[in-house]
Amino acid sequence: MQKKIILTLVSFIIFFIVFLFLGASSSVVKSTSKDNPEINNTRENHAIEIPQKLDLAGESVPLERLDVRESLDRELLVNTYWHSQTFLFFKRAYRYFPVIEPILKKNGIPDDFKYLALIESGLVNVISPSGATGYWQFIEATGNKYGLIINDEVDERYHLEKSTEAFCKYIKSSYNLFKSWTLSAAAYNMGDAGLENHIKNQKVYNYYDLYLNNETARYVFRILAVKIIFEAPRKYGFYFEDYNLYPPVKTESVEVDTTIKDLPQFALDKGINYKILKEYNPWLKKTSLINKGKNTYFIKIPLADELLFRKHFPLNGISQ
């Protein structure tokens, strides 16, 4: 009987100690959260603030309209809270925007169109279900029309510089037709002829007034949403340092106008491997380049130290 009483007392004491410990731990967590607003922020979702003024390529967005605000709000929400994708946008843009921006500028294309590449492909060489390919998502016929070489060995839709030049020709042609950069962006999604038909049938000549298919109706707002976030990333919850991003990599170009029978060996001879060769020259489709047409190509070879993290971020202080 005495043993049972002792065991009961011991059990009660243990239970009481555990209860006090859990209560103290809980209060510590609450106190820490209260003292550090950043902890609370990670657990909260906020409505998105829409800018007071906004333009696409210098053309004003009518934010006073309810339908326009709600369409923009949707895309801002998607891109703000789809954190992984938007972070990858920032990371890739850090590497590829320095290539795209001067090409747009040289061709007289507004800088805002760099965001179109992000919403088209995420700056990844992807293939859509319709066969649109590369950074700018050209179908084969359109790529050929604007000067890209596409055959069984080479597909220049995967070539960033050349496909960006082709994009500039395409969008400039659309602008000459519509006299509006906003309509030109919409036409890039649905085609010039398709947009012309909608304008003719609906008797309005403004993107924001047109009733369009869901994809094109969202298209310009997706560009605008990415632009807004990129221009003020911290305002929309994206915090990073340069070393979190993907740096530009300097390369040297090897001019080729003959046959290369073995590209893996070619890569090894240049001090890299076939994997790196393909990463920086994704337009090469095979392990050889017979080049029957005797075209002149420039193959990029990354400089050896450019492939090292410390080359780009030597003083960031993070461990390897």
Buried (B, 14 or more C-beta within 10 A) or exposed (E): EEEEEEEEEEEEEEEEEEEEEEEEEEEEEEEEBEEEEEEEEEEEEEEBEBBEEBBBBEBEBEBEEEEBBEBBBBBBBBBBEEEEEBBBBBBBBBBBBEBBBEBBEEBEBBEBBBBBBBBBBBBEBEEEEEEBBBBBBBBBEBBBBBEBBBEEBBBBBBBBBBBBBBBBEBBBBBBEBBEBBBBBBBBBBBBBEBBBEBBEEEEEEEBBBBEBEEEBBBBBBBBBBBBBBBEEBEEBBBEEEEBBBBBBBEBEEBEBEEEBEEBBEBBEEBEBEBEBBBBBBBBBBEBBBEBEEEEEBBBBBBEEEBBEEEBBBEEEEEEE
